[in-house]
Amino acid sequence: MGLIDQLKEQRRCKIVLILNDASLKEVSSVDYARLREKVIDRELKFAPMAADCTLLALRKDQFSKLLRDNLLKLNINNIRIIKKIEKLAFLLTPKLAL
């Protein structure tokens, strides 16, 4: 945080900090919470809704509609995971029709 503050104040740099705060260890999390008010001007939390993610990731056909309904029930909002599930579902569908 000291380097970020120095770059911001002394060199007038614009800095974007991308952080997964859930992965911080307890000590680091406490330090971050204490120091962020001094260093960070604006904070934005990226937490898309599952409905928005499924609209972006899935196709617009009837099979994807069924898949979308189930993904919404499970509240899955990770686009990478949604795409993996879609790919596997399309691979499995012909096998299950037997």
N, C-alpha and C positions, 0 to 999 in steps of 0.2 A: 504494500500500500504506500510505502514511502516513495518508491520510484514513481508510482502513478501520480502522487501528489506533487513531486518535484517536476515532472514533465508538464503537468497541468499548470502549475503556478509560475515556474521560472521560464519555461520555454513556450508557454501558451499552446500546448498541444491539445488536440481533441482526441480523447481516448475512449474506446469502446471496450468494455469488460464483459466478456461472455463467461458466465459462471453457472455451474451446476451446484448450487448450494447444498443439495441433498447429499452430495458425495464428500463434503467437508468433514474432517474429523472434529470431534467435540471442541478441542482447544482452538482449532482454526476457525470454527464456526463462531465461537465467542469473540475472538479477535476481529473477525469480519464484521459482526454485528456492532461492535464497539467503534470501529474505525470508519465504517461506511458513511456515517453521517458527515464526517469531516472531509471525505475525499470525493464521494459520489454525489453529483448534482441531481441527476435524474435516474430513476430505476424503473425498468420495464420488465414485467414478468410475462413470459411467453407460455401460455397455457391454452392451446386451442381446444375447442369442444370436439367431441367425437363425431358429431354430425357434420361439422365443417371438414374434418379430416377425411371422412368417408366420401364426401362429395368430391373432394380434390383427387383422391387416390383411385377410386373405383370407376369402372366403365358405366355406361348408362343403359345396360341391357337388363332383361328380366332376372337372370341369374344373379347379377350384381345387386339387384334390389333385395333379393332374399338374403344375400350375404351381408348387405348393409344393415338390414334389420337385426340380424344376429350380432353384428359387431357393435351396434348401438346398445343392445341389451348388455353386452359385456363392457361397454364404455371404453373401448380401445381407441386411443387418440394418437397413437404413434404411426405416422404414415408409412414408415419402413416396414413395420410389423403388418399393417393392413395389406400392403403390396405382397408380402410373403404369403399371407393367408390366402389372398386372391389367387396367386400363382398355384399354390398347392391345391386349392379347391378346384381350379380348372383342370389340373392334372388328375385329380381323384374322381371327378364326375363321370368320365367314361367307364372307369373300373367299377363304380357303384351301380351303374345302370344294368349290369349283368344280371 
